[in-house]
Amino acid sequence: MASWVLQAMDLACQKGQRTLFDGVSLAVPAGSWLHIEGGNGCGKTSLLRILCGLSPASRGQVFWPVRAQEPQIESLSPRRPDRSVLHYIGHALGLKSDLSACENLCLDAQASGLALSSAQAVQALAAQGLYSRAHLPVRVLSQGQRQGVALARLRTSPARLWVLDEPLVGLDTQATATTRALLQSHLNAGGAVVMTSHQDVGLEGPGERLQLDIAGRAA
């Protein structure tokens, strides 16, 4: 099993004539976290999308975990990974507003090639404090509750690498504590977390902070 879950070398991102960041290199070992920090507009979300293979970098290369035919074997590759090894939650949560929270989890699992029963989906939602909202359409939920539904997907995901853009946004005090415990449990089990957050997530164990400054350099 690869000791490094994610590596990136000399990444740069330009939008039009503006350089968002330049010279970003990172390595995230199994069991560790990376907290990407910086002011609005410095490129945090753009960096996450590049790390997930959703957007191209202007320069540099990213190496993701790729699972071989044998489930226990993983290696790093420049090929974009599938959701068996990487799970991304961005600002756009990707929820179907007319479906229930439970149905959204089942549909998401199906899209990832996983079998998830309604009972398992309800259990994941209950662990996120959303048991009473499990069968309500997502359109009637608050923004914090929708965020909780998206985070509940992590509880059914086999991915070792979680890439999360502001995972605590909109959450109340209890939901924030629940999510912190979820992330810590993932790290303790040998997973890895790459995230942006304006809040101190308070994770324990090995981890690093990557500061992007407004001038477009990794500080």
DALIN-V395163 format. One line per field, one symbol per residue. phi: phi as a letter, one per 30 degrees, with the letter a starting at -180 (. if undefined). A space follows every 50 residues. Layout:
phi=???
//
This chain:
phi=.ddcdabbbhdbbbbicccdaaicbabcdeibbbccblddidjddddddd ddidbdddajbcccdbddddedcbbcbddddcddbbbcbcdddicdddcd eddddddddddciccbdddddddddddcibedcdccdedcdddddddddd ddeddccdddcccbchdcdidddddddddedddddddddjdbbcbcadcd didcidabcccccddjcdd
//
